Amino acid sequence: PLSWKKVYSDKFQKSRLRISNSFDTKVGAIASWIRYGEIRSSYISCQPWNANKLVERINDLKTLSRIKSPIDFLPKLIKICAECGVAVVVSKTPAGCPASGVVLQLGETKSMMLLSFRYLSDDQFWFTFFHEVGHLIMHQNREIFIEEATSEINEEEIEANIFAGEALIPTPLRLELKTLKKDKKSIVKFAIKAGVSPGIVIGQMQHEKIIPFSYLNGYKRRYNWGEITSIS
C-alpha cells in the first residue's frame, strides 16, 4: 500500500473523491480504479474543456434523470460531457475502494469523471454526478485531498453538495419541497415540475430531513449492472 500511495500521491492531490463512510479505504484499490478510468478515458474523444459550455448544458443533463434505463441515458450523458471536454467513465470499484465518483484533470484540455454507480439508485447516482460537475466547474485548479471516512467535510465538498442540490432542485422550488405532501402523487407532480425523477425528489426530501431515510425508498429507481455494462 505504501508504494501505491507514493506513486499516486500526486494524482490524489489533483482528484476529488466521494467516498462512502461505511467502508474502509485502501489506497491500492482506489489507485487501481482511477488508473482503469484513465485508460478508458483515453479512448473517449472530447472537445476541449469548456466550463461555460458545461454550465450551459446543466438542464440538458438534468433532464436525462427522467429516463428510466442507463441503456438510454448514459450514451447521451457521455456525449454531452465529451462535448464539454469531460470523458465520463463508468466502472465498478474493486474491493476496498468505497468511492462513488472522482474527477481528475488529465491535461489542460481534458478532464475525466469516473462514476461507480454505488448503491444503484437514481437519487444517489444523479447527486454524485452533479456533485462532480460542481467540482469541475468551481474547483478545477485547486489543490484537493481524498475525502476519507475519518476526514471532516471541507469547504469544497460543501460547495459541491450545494451545487448538486441546486442543479437538481433550484432554490425557487426548495420552499415548495419543504411543504410537499408526503405521498406518491404529490411527489410525482413535483418531480415533473422540477424536471427530475421522483427518486431524486425523495432523495432530496430525505437529505433535507423532511422525511426519514427509511421512507418512500420503494419509489426510487433501481439500476442493475447488466444494463450499465452493456453500454459503458
DAURRA-V511348 format. One line per field, one symbol per residue. phi: phi as a letter, one per 40 degrees, with the letter a starting at -180 (. if undefined). burial: 1 if it has 16 or more other ideal C-beta (glycine too) atoms within 10 Angstrom, else 0. Layout:
phi: ???
burial: ???
//
This chain:
phi: .ccccccbdcccccbbbcbcccbcbbdccccccccccccccccccbcddaccccdccdccccdcccccbddcccdccccccccbgbccbbacccdgbcccaabaccicbabbbbbbfdgfbcccccccdcccddccccbdbbcbbccbdccccbccccccccdcccccbcddccccdcbcccbcccccccccccgbcdccccccccccgcbcccbgcccccbcbccccccbc
burial: 0001000100110011111100101111111111011101100001001110010011001101111001001100110111011111111010011111111111000111111111011111111111111111101000010110000000011001101110111000100010010000001001100111111111111100001000011001101000110001
//
